């Protein structure tokens, strides 16, 4: 195997990095994952994830974890409503579709993956600050931690990865959309009317450029995102996300005239996060001159807006292909295995980005309907 007597360093313990670690360990590779989170209990912010049958679920199957994913995931319907809270239509999972893309909490998915790894695989509280090639090894530096050596480095540490500069000069671009994410624990008590409106399904509503998507079942919390075209420059600085009341007031004003259940939702929110949507263009080739084996997977490789459900699924395809290339015996040297993975990724990832971007443009139209997008 190409990785015999080699040390592999994966930067980032998200679902993509952990899945790659699992797939490599299945073939006996020596893998360490470095994660900036303090410990495995650190809460991962964000909505639930749904792994698609033709991508993410294939990676989980190869990792021997598909049944655990099904056991921890929740098949959910979709409830389409209008600004008045009137139900327009519903879509419920059936016996045939319930495993197409069930939703799973991010921490629950992390636990499934962590439990599948050899003890000590993930080193927590390890923020990578840089790396350098020295004497045939990568030397990785960490904040407050000693340096370590590795033969292969794989950046899986998200859209704002600092590892990326060793592989590509491409810069992350904002796409012009803004998302305000909200979180409400015990929604049945704290926003009962809105929780009842959801009726156990994901709720989607769009009206004149204001969109809201909510999930009432995210490990005991209701999580939602408000989506709209980003206003003028300085908007993020003007809206202080450390001041919950100011964000509540902004949303209440933006959604004035909507049903009072939406106002209840904003008032009950315990924490807000503001996220400008970004993408990493793949229109330029990556660097061919690299001192030692290094590559990128997941958002670090192809960050895209979250409007087609393709981000994590595309990343899991990365993990599946790269792991197979490194362990199948089909390549003579590691750099060739990496190059082949990147050639494939440069075909399927831009397609996923394009789908997401097209959805994004449609969603920002004043007459957009989620029913048209979802089908």
N, C-alpha and C positions, 0 to 999 in steps of 0.2 A: 504493500500500500504506500502511496505517496507520502503519507503522514507518519510513517514508521520512524520512531525516534525524533519526531518533530513536536514542538510546542505550538499550539494554536491559541491565540488570544482573541477573544470576541469582546468588543467594547459595546456594552449595552445589554441589559437583561429584560428587554421587551419581548413580546411573543416571538418575533422573528429571530432575535439572537439566541433565545433559549431553545427554540425549535432546531436551529442549526446545531447547537451544542448537543442536543439529544441525538440527532441524526448522525453526527460524527462519533459520538460515544458508542453508538450501536456497532460501529466498525472498529472500536478499540482505540480511537484517536485520543491523544492527550490534550484536553481542552480546558481552558480557564475563561470564565466570563467575568468581566469587571463592570460593576454597576455603581453609579453615583448615589442611588438611594441608600439610606442609612441601613436598612435591614429589609427582610422579605415582607414585613408587616406594613411597610410604608404604603399608604393609600395612593393608588394610581388614579389621577383625575381623568374624568371623561365618561362618555356614554358607553353602553355595552358594545361588544363586537359581535359580528355575525360572520362565520366562516362559510364560504361558498363551496358547493359540492365539487366544482371543477377546478378548484385551486387550493384554498386553505384546508379544506377537509382532506384532500389528497396528501398534503404534508402531514397532517395529524395521523392519517392512516399509516403512512410509512413510518412514522414515529411510534406506532403502536398505541396511540392515545385517542383514537377516534371515539371509542365507546365512553371514555372518561369525559370527553368533550360533550357528547350527547347527554350524559348523565348530569352534567353541570350546567347545561344550556337550557334555555326556555323558548320553545316555539311560540311566536307571538303573532297576533293578527295586526292589521293596520286599520285605524279608525280615521276616516277623512271627515273633517268638520269645517264649519265656516266661522267667521269672526263672532257670530252670535252664539256659538256653541251648538248649532244645529248639526246633527249628523247627516252627512251627504251620502256616504256609503261605507261599507265595512268589508274587510277581507279577513277571514278567519283561517288558521292553518287546518289542513285536513290530514288524514292518515297518510296520504300520498306525499304531502308537501311539508310535513312538520320537521323533517330533517334537512330540508333544502338549505336553510341558513338560520338556525335558531340562535338567539341572542345569549351572550355570556358576559358576566362581569369581568372586567380586566384583571382584577386581583384573583378571581377564581381561576381564570385561565393561567395566570402566572403560577399559581399553586400547583395545578396539574402538571405543568412543565417542570417546575422545580422538583417535585416529588419523583420525577422520572430520571433525574440526573444523579450522578455519583455524588456522595456527600462531599462538600467543600468545593464543588465546581464553581460556584458563584462567590466572588469576593465583593462584599458589600462596602459601602462608604468609600468607594474607589473611583474618584473623578479623574479621568485621564486628562492631563494637561499638555501632552505632546509626546512625540516619539522621534527617534533618530536611528539610522542604520549605522551599526558599529561592529566591526570584526565579524561580519556575516550574520549578525543577529539584529533584530529590532530591539531597541531599548526603550521601554515605555516609562513615562514619568506620571506620577499621580500626586494629587494635592494631599499633603500630609502623610504620604505613604512612601516606602522605599521603591526605587526603580525595579523593574522586572524585565526579563528577556523573553523573546518569542521568535519563532521562525516564520510564522504566518500571522498577520493581523487582519481582522475583519471588522470593519466599522458597521455597527448595528445600533448606533446611539442616536437615532432620530434625525429629524429634519434640519436641526441647527448644528449638526455634527462638526466638530473641529478637526476630526480625522479626515474629512473629505478633501482637504487641500492637498493631501499626498496623492490623490487619485485623479482629481479634476479641478479645473479652474472655474467651473460653472458656479454661479452665485444664485442663491435663493431669491425668488421674486415674489412680491405680493400680487395677488390676483384681483384685488379690488372688492372683495367681499369681507364682511366682518361677522363674527359669531360671538354672541354673549351666551356663555354656558352658565346654567344655574343648577343648584343642588338642594334638595329638600329631604331631610331624613324623616322617617315615619309620616309619609304623605297622607295616609289615611286619617291621621290626627291633625296635621298641620295645614293641609289644603284639601279638606275632605270633598268639597264640591268639585274641584278640578280632578281629583283622584277618581271620583265616581264617574265623571264624564269620560275618562279614559277607558273605563270598563275592561281593564286588563289588557288592553292593546296599546301599541304605539300610536300616538295621536299626531296627526299632521294637519296643519292649517296654513293657508297662504291667502294674503289679501293685499293687493296694491304694493307689492315689493316687500312686505313684511311676512316672514315665514317663521313658524314655530313647530318644532318637532320634539315630542316628549316621550319618555319611557317611564312608566310608573313602577317598574320592577327592576331596579338596579341594585341588588344586594341590600334591600331594605330602604333604599332611597329612590326618589323620583328625580331623574335628571332630564334636562331639556336644553335645547339650543334655540336661540333667536337669531335669525339669519337675515341680513340685509346688505345692500350695497354700501360700502364704506363711505361715510361723508367726507368732508374736506380734510385736508392735512391738519394735524394737531388734534384730531378727534380723540385719539387714545389718551393724550395728555389731559385733555379737558374733562374726560370722564374718569374719575378716580375709582379704580376697582378695589382699592383698600377701604373705601367708604361705601358700605353696603347700601345705606339709605339713599345715597346719591344715584346709584345705579337703579335702585327700585323706582325712584322718582322719574328717572329718564325713561325707563320702560313703560311705566304707567302713563306718561305723557305720550310716548310714541304709539301706544296701543289704546289711547283714549277713544271711546266709542265702541270698543270691543266689549263682549260680555264680561260681567263682573267676575266670572270664574277665572279669567286670565289675570285680572287684577289681584285676585286672591293668590294666584300662583307666584306673582312677582313679590308680593308682600311677605309670603312665607319663606322665601328663599334665604338660606343661611350663608351662602357664599357665591360670588360671581367670579367668572374668569372671562377676560376679553381676548379673543383670538383673531387677528387678521389672517385670512387664508393665504397660503403660500404654495409655491411649487418650485421644484428644481428642474430647469430645462435639460432635456437630453438631446439637444440639437447639435452638440459638438462632441467629437470623440474624446474619450478619456485618455489620460497620459499613458503612453506606451513605455516610457523610460522610468521604471520604478526600481530602486536599489534592491529591494527584496519583495517577496510575495505580500501583496496587500490589496484588498478590494472592499467594496461597500455593498450592503444589502438593506432592504427595507426603505424606510423614509430617508435614511442617509444617502441612498442611491437615487431615489426617484420620488421625493416628496411631491404629493399632489393634494388638491382640495378634497375634502371628504364627502363628495356629492355623488359618488357612484358605488360606495362600499368596497372600493378596490384597494385601498391603501395597504391594510394588513394582509389581505389575500394575495396581492402581488408580491409582498415581502416574503410570504410563506412559500410562494413558488420559487423565489430567489434561493431560499434556504434549501429547498428540495433539490434544485438543479445543482447548486454549488456543492452540497454534501455528496451527491452522487458522483460528480466529477472528481472530487478529491478522494473518493474511496472505492470507485468501481474498477480501477485498474486499467481504464481506457486511455489514460494519458501518461506520458513519459516523465514530465516534470510539472511541478505545481503551477508555475506561471502559465503553462498551456491550459491546464484545467480551469484556472481563473479566467483566462482570456475567452475560452469557449462559453463559460457561464455569462460573461459580460456581453458577448455577441448575441446570445439568446435574449438576455434581459433588454438589450437595446431594441428588440423587436416587440416584445409583449408589453413592456412598461410604458412606452409612449402611447400605445393604444389605450391603455387604462387611463393615462393622464388626459388623453383627448376626450374620452367618454366623460370623465369627471368635469373637464372644462366646459364641454357642451351642456351638460346638466346645469352647471353653475350659471352660464349665460341665460339659459331658459328660466331658471328659478328667479333671476333678478328682474324678469319682465313683469310689469304691473298686472297682466292678465294671466299669469302662470297658475296652473292647477297641479297639485301633487298627483291627482288621479291620472293626468296625462303622462307624467313622468314614470310613475310606477306601472302604469298599464292596466 
